[in-house]
Amino acid sequence: MNYVAPETLEAAYRALQADEAVCLAGGQSLVAMMNLGLAAPKQLVSLRRLAALRGLSEQLDGGLRIGAMTTHAELAGLDPKAAGPALIARTARLVAYPAIRSRGTIGGSVALADPSADYPVALQAADASIEIGGPDGSRRVDARDFFRGLFETALNPGEIVIAVHLPPGPAGAGAAYEKLSLVAGDFAIVSVAAIGRETVDLAVGGCGPTPILLAGVAAETDALLAAGRALAASCNPPGDHRASAAYRRRVLPELIRRAGLAARHGVAP
Amino acid sequence: MRTERVHSLLQVNGEARDLLAPVPTTLLEALRDSFELTGSKRGCNHGVCGACTVLIDGRPARACLMLAVDVGDRPVVTIEGIADANGLSAVQRALVASGAIQCGFCTPGFVMSLTDLFSRDPRPSREAIRTALSGNLCRCSGYVKIVEAAERLAGLPAGPSEPSGPEATHG
């Protein structure tokens, strides 16, 4: 196994051309997989020296550009006014444990696309976009098109997640992230992100290989529960050591109700 | 997997340490096997249990989820590096005073998580204490005394951190 820590994106793109080369961001999933014998790349390209992947920049419209190497802890410490960035800050506070949050990065989480991860859910609800860089230039992909399947994304081989762009969200909107897990910090059994006011856009995690979007639901108890029951009947959640598929279907409408109403009333989860 | 070794220079507990090890070597393996700093424990080795918690760049981190070669010049502090002139840190003394120990395997990780918490906030709330400890597992399930120790150190009044059972009402 080879290791390089380039200082420019161009050098990083070159290093990623090597056979079986992968990016090493915060390492909180990749190193765990290496320790468990589930990953053994031939070349690790550490992103820790790339200044281009760092930093937060608030946009004039209240949106936020988040450099890919921004840690969960950095995002959790933000208190943005606009609903889109606020949703990400609230979500970051519920990602894993303090010692993981201090090293894990949003870019790493997005690129891995774990079906139980928190950010993919929030990014779809917030209608974020992912800035991708590669040897042929950069492009932006909507979060709603980025997550393609189980650990599958729109990233091509040799490309790097550069940043995540959060739009501010509708004027006066609130945001909420409801996460049901066995213990604090564990992966979600089911999670729901919501953003909006009278109507909310929701995204559901833990009920399929990628988050499921529910756009434009009236933020009222009956409508939210009805949307939740319809989704529970039509989705195909996994059953695993955390919960059965039937359990996930059972809790889904209530989590959608809580997230939708919390977003409407601007209540922090 | 090739066993080619790479050279790293680490800053551990204020000392420069040389390491020649294969790329997949974690910081935890370097600490325990190369530097003979065996206070950080190898529990789950994939980031869940917290027994290997150290400080990197002043923030808590899992030594098992950090490749030694990727640490760079960021300073590392382990359980061996936190004692004050009295031989133990305030956090350690608080745990001793409360009897917050059973088998002891998880204790270094708990100490490091509390060390980080109290370095940022000398008077944390009960909720902040529980959040700070949320990533540390004690398989003896001795959490009550650990939380009590942290609450005393924070100057919080003694209170039931768990719902009191029948035995608590018999005085």
Interface residues (C-beta under 8 A of the other chain):
Chain A: M1 N2 Y3 A5 L24 G27 Q28 V31 A32 M34 N35 L36 A40 L44 S46 R48 A73 A96 Y97 P98 A99 I100 S102 R103 V183 A184 G185
Chain B: M1 R2 E4 V6 P22 V23 P24 T26 N45 H46 G47 G50 T53 I56 R59 P60 A61 R62 C64 L65 M66 L67 V69 D70 G72 S113 D116 T131 A132 S134 G135 N136
